[in-house]
């Protein structure tokens, strides 16, 4: 049997510089180049793990049988404890030198671009350094006035570096130290907890609970049809919106393979609900949602909080930034300067029509190259397109055009049915928008990151069907594959874990959570106002005005 090769840190550095997707799992070195286009969860989630120890992320997202198949991508092991690189997609730079010979470049370049400061100018690639997958270059906070892009990026873009740095320093005071020993202890307790979760049967689906769910869905949908036939169009529209609101909880479960634990069956369940019944792409949701779970609340990488120019959840959004998910630069524009001061007031109205944006995002995903998956999941894209076209035939033609007699009633029906789903969008944003968006760097452990960026909503058990398991977002982020009907029971173990590790576990009532989000939106709006005033003062006097 061939001896397993041991890779040094320098070797891994060189492999990534050469373009390899290297991920560390339980000490094993995995080269995942051939899996990027076949991964059912999307290639971006792998790119966010390049150069990192992804043992915890892999173990909670995959069954043991799937993890065992990863051995085919194993090329060796690493020596000793692994210290994470910054993945190329997040700005990490790697050099082409190995431990077997002289360096091919003067030195290894490893940077972390978003900790306490940001680069003052765009970094151009050099002959000495090559970045895996050619991610977009980090963008500056400020574009010099009069430059080539001055028309796109106004020179009066606020300078948010001071506020971002202060926010990071304050956040770091509230959580355990990032030193290796502290984080290692947290990781070990988390892995012990995960073993307890597996042994305790928390991954077992309680199908009797889904029988109750299906009965409730049937009653709501039947009531919608009865009201429609009777000509009670407003009531019918409200019932259809309520039906959409409720069934999407099960689509969420299926997207995480939390029902049957079978990829094909759960994917079909999710597609039937999301694409066929709701007109929303399950593939788009999985593509963005999986990234969201790994880089929660990172302003440049988490698509779930990138709502520029209408909303800014932190000072990091008060400038030009580049989204690695959308591969799009969100420029600081006049519309943001006008919208953000009022975001606490526009929050609920925009949540009321948020579903229309999901239609757009769904079709943009399905028609883009990103939706093309190879291998065993290649069938998903054409199936989704068929399901969504059927939805628009049934909803747009059969229901809206043929069943409702006048244009005023048609417009009313569409608006009411979509606005009724607003609580779902509020529930989703509630769990993250008021939480930390600071980047603690690669030293922060997976469990601490999830607890720092996510909060739970407290409610009595009899109201669980209203929230659909989304009230346990922190528990879900720690164990995304656990069926939602087991999350309330699992929450007690998470509380114990947080007590043992001294990590804050934030839980608020639904009303208090809404108040927290509105307060955060107002706080960021006030910070923008202050920065603009300081900038105007500096332009007029040459002084910063910060004393």
Protein Blocks (a to p, Z undefined) as FASTA:
>chain_A
ZZdddddfklmmmmmmnopacddeehiacdfklmmmmmmnbjklmmmmgoiafklmmmmm
pcfklmmmmmmmpgbdcedjddddddfknopacddddfkbccfbfbdcdddfklmbccfb
dcdddfkbccehiiaddddfbdcehiaklmmmcfklccfklmmmmmmmmmmmmpccfbfk
lmmmmmmmmmmmmmmmmmnopmpccfklmmmmmmmmmmmmmmmmmmmmnopaklmmmmmm
mmmmmmmmmmmmmmnopmnopaklmmmmmmmmmmmmnopafklmmmmmmmmmmmgoiakl
mmklmccfkbccbfklncccddfklopacdddfklmmmmmmmmmmmmmmmmmmmmmmmmm
mmmmmmpmklpcghjllmmmmmmmmmmmmmmmmmmmmmmmmmpmbfklmmmmmmmmmmmm
mmmmmmmmmmmmmmcfbdebjmbcfklmmmmmpccddddfklmmmnnommmmmmmmmmmm
bcfklmmmmmmmmmmmmmmnopacddddfklmmmmmmmmmmmmmmmmmmmmmmmmmmmmn
opghiZZ
